[in-house]
Amino acid sequence: MTNPSSLSAFPITQKWPAQHPERIQLYSLPTPNGVKVSILLEELGLPYEPHRVAFDTNDQLSPEFLSLNPNNKIPAILDPNGPGGKPLALFESGAILIYLAEKTGKFLPQDPALRYETIQWLMFQMGGVGPMFGQLGFFHKFAGKEFEDKRPRDRYVAESRRLLGVLDKRLADRAWIMGDEYTIADIAIFPWVRLLGGFYEAADLVGLADFKNVQRSLDAFVARPAVTRGLDIPRAKG
């Protein structure tokens, strides 16, 4: 049994009070990194309470949020039922995915070799897909588009295409990154692929249509009911 008062020791609950302290507390936004965790929580069916960390009011720089994540990035979680029954505060989306998968025994293979192979592809997203696609978005859609020198943008276009090629080859003979089994590797990667053709409006720039296997798996990913729900959490107020 969770002691509801156990969360009161965490300063973040002063800014975002827990209405359901027995549930996992999620501090996030519906960005590619943020929705990784909400999608996995939806897939797992774990009870959780989402809290919106609004960047427009610099919530991520507040002392309360920094007390949970000194790196001032979303997502972060507070699990009242962590290891040994004690509360666990955790940041970094990849670490959270591994933790939740191991907590439940789902979406991460039990076989040691397959487990590490899945984590390998999770790291591929964290070290490659996320940073490169994110920089492409900056130089194509945001402030970077005002730069006359297009070499930075073109560098990230080329690297994004290379990464898409790696994914396309991997998916040539399998439904998901690890084969027939849907894992946290897919949950990490496909929100970023979706962003290229969606919010970043860069599908034509990177030639997303050239990567048929990636598109097939992306379509299957967004068709999952848990993904549909998780993509809009935490929802904007009003």
C-alpha positions as CSV (number, residue, x, y, z in Angstrom):
1,M,0.0,0.0,0.0
2,T,1.2,3.5,-0.9
3,N,1.4,6.1,1.8
4,P,-0.2,9.2,0.2
5,S,1.9,11.4,2.3
6,S,5.1,9.9,0.9
7,L,4.9,12.2,-2.1
8,S,4.7,15.3,0.0
9,A,8.5,15.1,0.6
10,F,9.0,15.9,-3.1
11,P,8.9,19.7,-3.7
12,I,7.5,19.2,-7.2
13,T,4.2,18.3,-5.6
14,Q,3.9,21.8,-4.2
15,K,3.6,23.2,-7.6
16,W,1.7,20.3,-9.1
17,P,-0.4,18.8,-6.3
18,A,-1.2,15.1,-6.7
19,Q,-4.9,14.5,-6.8
20,H,-4.2,10.8,-6.9
21,P,-1.0,10.3,-5.0
22,E,-1.3,6.5,-5.4
23,R,-0.7,6.9,-9.1
24,I,2.4,7.5,-11.1
25,Q,2.9,11.3,-11.5
26,L,3.9,12.3,-15.0
27,Y,5.3,15.8,-15.7
28,S,5.4,16.3,-19.4
29,L,4.2,17.9,-22.7
30,P,3.0,16.3,-25.9
31,T,6.4,16.5,-27.6
32,P,8.2,13.4,-29.1
33,N,10.2,12.9,-25.9
34,G,7.1,13.5,-23.7
35,V,4.7,11.2,-25.5
36,K,7.1,8.3,-25.3
37,V,6.2,8.0,-21.7
38,S,2.5,8.7,-22.0
39,I,2.2,6.2,-24.8
40,L,3.9,3.5,-22.8
41,L,1.8,4.2,-19.8
42,E,-1.3,3.9,-22.0
43,E,0.0,0.7,-23.5
44,L,0.6,-0.7,-20.1
45,G,-2.7,0.4,-18.6
46,L,-0.9,1.8,-15.5
47,P,-2.8,4.4,-13.5
48,Y,-1.1,7.8,-13.8
49,E,-1.8,11.4,-13.3
50,P,-0.4,13.8,-15.9
51,H,0.8,17.3,-15.1
52,R,1.5,19.9,-17.9
53,V,4.9,21.6,-17.7
54,A,4.2,24.7,-19.6
55,F,7.3,26.1,-21.4
56,D,5.6,29.4,-22.3
57,T,5.6,30.2,-18.6
58,N,9.0,28.6,-17.9
59,D,7.6,25.9,-15.7
60,Q,10.6,23.8,-16.5
61,L,12.9,26.4,-14.9
62,S,10.9,26.5,-11.6
63,P,12.6,25.4,-8.4
64,E,10.0,22.8,-8.0
65,F,10.6,21.2,-11.4
66,L,14.3,21.5,-11.1
67,S,14.1,19.6,-7.8
68,L,13.0,16.6,-9.8
69,N,15.0,17.2,-13.0
70,P,18.0,19.5,-12.6
71,N,18.4,19.3,-16.4
72,N,15.1,21.2,-16.8
73,K,13.7,18.9,-19.5
74,I,10.5,16.9,-19.8
75,P,9.4,14.2,-19.2
76,A,9.9,13.2,-15.6
77,I,8.0,10.9,-13.4
78,L,7.4,10.3,-9.7
79,D,6.4,6.7,-8.9
80,P,4.9,6.3,-5.4
81,N,5.5,2.5,-5.7
82,G,9.1,2.4,-6.8
83,P,11.7,-0.3,-6.0
84,G,11.2,-1.7,-2.5
85,G,7.8,0.1,-2.3
86,K,9.5,3.5,-1.9
87,P,8.8,6.5,-4.1
88,L,11.1,6.9,-7.1
89,A,11.8,10.2,-9.0
90,L,13.1,9.7,-12.5
91,F,14.0,11.8,-15.5
92,E,15.3,11.1,-19.1
93,S,12.7,9.5,-21.3
94,G,14.9,6.5,-22.2
95,A,15.5,5.7,-18.6
96,I,11.8,6.0,-17.8
97,L,10.9,3.7,-20.7
98,I,13.3,1.0,-19.4
99,Y,12.1,1.4,-15.8
100,L,8.4,1.1,-16.7
101,A,9.0,-1.8,-19.0
102,E,11.0,-3.7,-16.4
103,K,8.5,-2.8,-13.7
104,T,5.7,-4.5,-15.6
105,G,7.6,-7.1,-17.6
106,K,6.2,-5.8,-20.9
107,F,7.6,-4.3,-24.1
108,L,11.1,-5.3,-23.3
109,P,12.2,-8.8,-24.1
110,Q,13.1,-11.1,-21.1
111,D,15.8,-12.9,-23.1
112,P,19.1,-11.1,-22.2
113,A,20.4,-10.8,-25.8
114,L,17.1,-9.5,-27.1
115,R,16.8,-7.2,-24.2
116,Y,20.1,-5.5,-24.9
117,E,19.3,-5.4,-28.7
118,T,16.1,-3.5,-27.9
119,I,18.0,-1.1,-25.6
120,Q,20.6,-0.7,-28.4
121,W,17.8,0.6,-30.7
122,L,16.4,2.8,-27.9
123,M,19.9,4.4,-27.6
124,F,19.9,4.8,-31.4
125,Q,16.9,7.0,-31.0
126,M,18.3,8.9,-28.1
127,G,21.7,9.5,-29.6
128,G,20.8,9.9,-33.2
129,V,17.2,10.2,-34.3
130,G,16.1,12.6,-31.5
131,P,19.0,15.1,-31.7
132,M,19.3,15.1,-35.5
133,F,15.6,15.3,-36.3
134,G,15.3,18.1,-33.6
135,Q,18.1,20.1,-35.2
136,L,16.5,19.7,-38.6
137,G,13.3,21.0,-37.2
138,F,15.1,24.1,-35.8
139,F,16.8,24.9,-39.0
140,H,13.8,24.2,-41.2
141,K,10.8,25.5,-39.3
142,F,12.0,27.7,-36.4
143,A,14.6,30.4,-36.0
144,G,17.1,28.6,-38.2
145,K,15.1,29.1,-41.3
146,E,16.1,32.8,-41.3
147,F,19.8,31.9,-41.7
148,E,20.9,32.6,-45.2
149,D,23.6,29.9,-45.0
150,K,21.8,26.7,-45.6
151,R,24.7,24.4,-44.9
152,P,23.6,23.7,-41.2
153,R,20.1,22.8,-42.4
154,D,21.5,20.6,-45.2
155,R,23.8,18.8,-42.8
156,Y,20.9,17.7,-40.7
157,V,18.8,16.9,-43.8
158,A,21.5,14.5,-44.9
159,E,22.0,13.0,-41.5
160,S,18.2,12.6,-41.1
161,R,18.0,10.8,-44.4
162,R,20.9,8.5,-43.4
163,L,19.1,7.6,-40.2
164,L,15.8,7.0,-42.0
165,G,17.8,4.7,-44.3
166,V,19.1,2.7,-41.4
167,L,15.6,2.3,-40.1
168,D,14.2,1.4,-43.5
169,K,16.7,-1.3,-43.9
170,R,16.0,-2.6,-40.4
171,L,12.3,-2.8,-41.1
172,A,12.6,-4.4,-44.5
173,D,11.7,-7.9,-43.3
174,R,10.0,-7.1,-39.9
175,A,6.9,-5.4,-38.7
176,W,8.7,-3.6,-35.8
177,I,12.2,-2.8,-34.8
178,M,12.6,-6.1,-33.0
179,G,10.5,-8.2,-35.4
180,D,7.0,-9.2,-34.6
181,E,7.2,-7.9,-31.0
182,Y,6.4,-4.3,-30.4
183,T,8.8,-2.8,-27.9
184,I,10.0,0.4,-26.2
185,A,12.3,0.9,-29.2
186,D,9.3,1.5,-31.4
187,I,7.7,3.7,-28.8
188,A,10.9,5.8,-28.7
189,I,11.5,6.1,-32.4
190,F,8.2,6.6,-34.2
191,P,7.0,9.8,-32.4
192,W,10.1,11.4,-33.9
193,V,9.5,10.0,-37.4
194,R,5.9,11.2,-37.1
195,L,7.1,14.7,-36.2
196,L,9.1,15.0,-39.5
197,G,6.1,14.7,-41.7
198,G,3.8,16.5,-39.2
199,F,4.7,19.4,-37.1
200,Y,8.1,20.0,-38.7
201,E,6.6,19.9,-42.2
202,A,9.8,18.3,-43.5
203,A,8.5,15.2,-45.3
204,D,9.4,16.5,-48.7
205,L,12.7,18.0,-47.5
206,V,13.9,14.6,-46.3
207,G,12.1,12.6,-48.9
208,L,10.1,10.6,-46.3
209,A,8.1,8.9,-49.0
210,D,11.3,7.2,-50.2
211,F,11.4,5.1,-47.0
212,K,8.4,2.7,-47.6
213,N,9.2,0.4,-44.7
214,V,9.4,3.2,-42.2
215,Q,6.1,4.7,-43.4
216,R,4.4,1.3,-43.1
217,S,5.5,0.8,-39.5
218,L,4.7,4.5,-38.7
219,D,1.2,4.0,-40.0
220,A,0.8,0.9,-37.8
221,F,2.2,2.7,-34.9
222,V,-0.2,5.7,-35.0
223,A,-3.2,3.3,-35.6
224,R,-2.7,1.8,-32.1
225,P,-5.4,3.1,-29.7
226,A,-2.9,3.6,-26.9
227,V,-0.7,5.7,-29.2
228,T,-3.7,7.8,-30.2
229,R,-4.5,8.5,-26.6
230,G,-0.9,9.1,-25.5
231,L,-0.1,11.6,-28.2
232,D,-2.3,14.2,-26.6
233,I,-1.1,14.0,-23.0
234,P,-1.0,16.2,-21.0
235,R,-3.8,18.0,-22.8
236,A,-3.9,21.8,-23.0
237,K,-6.3,23.4,-20.7
238,G,-9.3,25.1,-22.2
